[in-house]
């Protein structure tokens, strides 16, 4: 079982705090059961005012880091530190502010997942230099109702398109196409359920538990997921369940 000690967190924050113009650092919330998971990792978002650190600087930032893994194209690193797996994403404040300005518009269409919003809205604040991250949280907690209505409509349209692809795969007996499409369908369906309850999409490993905590969850939702994810259920049966579930979004 992983034990997070405040001293350990403070040491890590001191390293990250060496970066120029760090405005805020937050960590993804952790559910109790996750501390016992073998794939547990501490996920951090570091918001900066001016510029993102380049690949070489990030490698040198934490000398004790081992198994450092990162893409030179994305400011996102993974490494072990004091035997603790760490995931760090670096983000620019002004880019986030521009997104928040758009999100507050009544006709804004968000084509992506709301998972990035979850990270900030539910993230545990570790550093907040000027109160900036708390202002971003306030924005997300007070989004206009139109945001969720429009986003739900986009998810509904996507589900209808995916049902068509599932039907094609079932007709062609194409198991690979069916499974690939079904994965996209499940992700979209679950996000639609969260959106109906005016919640943001959590990380995949928290979806099941957080679904059960929703104030509004469609009747039989867990049974739907059971049918769609079982390999011993025929494609035609899963297709029919997917078709009916898509029609119930709204």
N, C-alpha and C positions, 0 to 999 in steps of 0.2 A: 504494500500500500504506500502511495506517495504521500509524504508529509511536507507541506509548504510552510517554511518558517519565515517570519517577517525579516529576520536578519539576512536570510538568503535572498529574498526579494529586494531588499535595500541594496545589497551588494551588486545585484544585476542592474538595478536602476542607476547606480553610480556610474557603471560602465556606459550605459546608454545615454546618460546625461552629459557625457563628454562631447556629444554631437553639437554642432552649432545650431542655435535657435530652436531647441526642443520646446514645443508649446505644451504638449500633453502626452501622457502615456496611459493607456488603459489595457486591461486584460479581459479576455473572454470569460464570462461567468462559468463556473464549474459546478456541475451537479454532484451530489454526494457520491453516487456510485462510480463516477469517473475516476476518483482517486484510486480505485482498485483495479481499473482497466489496465491491461498490459500496454496498450497503445496510448496511454495518457500523454498529453503534452500541454505546456503552458503557452498560451497564444497571446501575443502582445501586439498592439497597434501603437506606433510612435508617430505623432503628428509634428511636423516641422514647419517653420514660418517661410523659409526662403527656398532651399534646394534640398534634393534628396542626396544622401551620401552615396558615393559610387561603390562599386563592388570591392575594390581593394581596401578602401577605408572601413567598410563593414567587416571585412575579414580581420582587420587589425584591432577593431574596437574592443573585442573581448578576447584577450590573449589565451585565457584558459579554455576557450571553446574547443571542442573536439568534434570530429565528423561533420565539419562545416559544409553545408550544402546550400547552394544558391544559384539563381539564374542571373547572368549578367544583363539580361533584358528587363528583369523585374526586381524592384526593391523589396525582395522577400527572402528571408533567410531561415534555415533550419540548422540546429546544432544541439549538441549536448553540453551542458554546463553544470558542473558538480553532480553528474549522473542524472540530471534532469533534462528531458527533451524540451527544447524551446523553439517556438515559431515566432518570428518577428516580421511584421509588415510595416514599412515606412511610407507615410502619406503626407501630402502637402495640405496645409490648412486652407489656402486660397482655393484649391480645387474642390475641397469639400464644401466650402462656403458657397461657391458658384452652384454646386449641385443642390444645396439646401434652398437657394433662392429659386431655383426651378421647381423643386418639389412643392413649394408653397403656392405655386400658381394653380388656379382651379382647373386648368385644362392640360396639366402636365401629364405626359405619358411616360411611364417607366417600363422599358422593355426587359430590363434585367431582373434578377432576383432581389428581394428586399433583405437578403442576408447581410450586406454591408451596413444597412440601417440597424439591424439587430445588434451588430457588434458595438456600435456607438451607443445606441439607446440602452442596452442592457449591460454594457461593459463596466467593469469595476475600475474606478478612477484611481490610478497610482500616483500620477503627477498632473497638476493643472496649474500652469504658471500664472495665468491671469483670469481664470474662470471661463476660458474659451470652451473647453469641452462640455462644461455644464450648460452653456448656452446652446450648444449643438443638441444636447439631450432635450432641452426644453423645446427646441424646434420640432424634433421628431415626435415628442409626446403631444404636440399640439398641431399636427398636420390637419389640413382641411379634410372634411369627410369625402370630398370629391376625389382625393388621391386614392383612397381604397376602392371607391366605386369604379374609377377608370381602370385601376390596376386589375381589379377582379374581372372586368370585361375583357381585358387583354389576355388574362389567363384562361378565361372561358373559350375565347377564340382559338387559343393555342391547343387546348384540350380537344376541341372539335377536329382540328387539323390532325392531331396525333391519333385520334380514333380512326380517322380515314386511313392513316398509314398502318395502324394495327389490323384493320380489315383487309388491306392489300396483302400484308404479310401472312395473315391467317389463310386467305384464299390461295396464296402461292405456296403454303406450307413452308415458308421461309422462317425457320426458327431464329436465325441470327438477327434478321431484320425485326422480328417480333420482339425479341428480348431487348434490343437496343432502343426501339421505340417505346417499349413498356417502361424502361428506366426513365426516359424523359417524361412520359405520362405521369408516373408516380410522383416525380419531383414537382411537376406542375400542379397536380391534384392536391398534394399536401400543402403547397404554398397557397393555393386557393382557399383551403380550409382555414389557414391562419389569417389570410386576408379578410375573409368573411367575418372573422372575430376581431378585425382591426389590430392584428398582431403581425410582426415581421417574421420572416423565415429564419428559424434557428439553424445551427450546424446540424448536419445529418445525424451525428451520434446523440443528439438531444431531442430529435423530432418525436420519437415515440412517447417519451415521458411528457414532453410539453404539449402534445396533442391532448393527452388526458386531462390537462389542466385548463384547457380552453373553456370559456363560459358557454360558447356555442360550438357544438360539433355535430355534424349531420348524423342522424340516427343510423346505426349500423356501420359507422366509419371503420371501426377496427375489423369488422367482418369483411368489409370491402378490401382492406389491405391484406388480410389473410388470404382471400381468394386470389388476388392479383399477384401475390408473391410466392404462391405455392407452385412448385414445379410439377406436381402430380395432377394439376387441373388442366384440362384441355384448353387449347388456344381459343376455341369458339366460346367456351364458357367465360374465360377472362375477357374476351372482346365484348361480350354482352354486358358484363358487369361494368367494364370501362365506359361503354356507351351510356348506360343508365346513370352512372356517377357523374359524367360530364354534364348531363342534362339537368342535374340537381344543383349546379353551381349558379348562384345568383340570389 
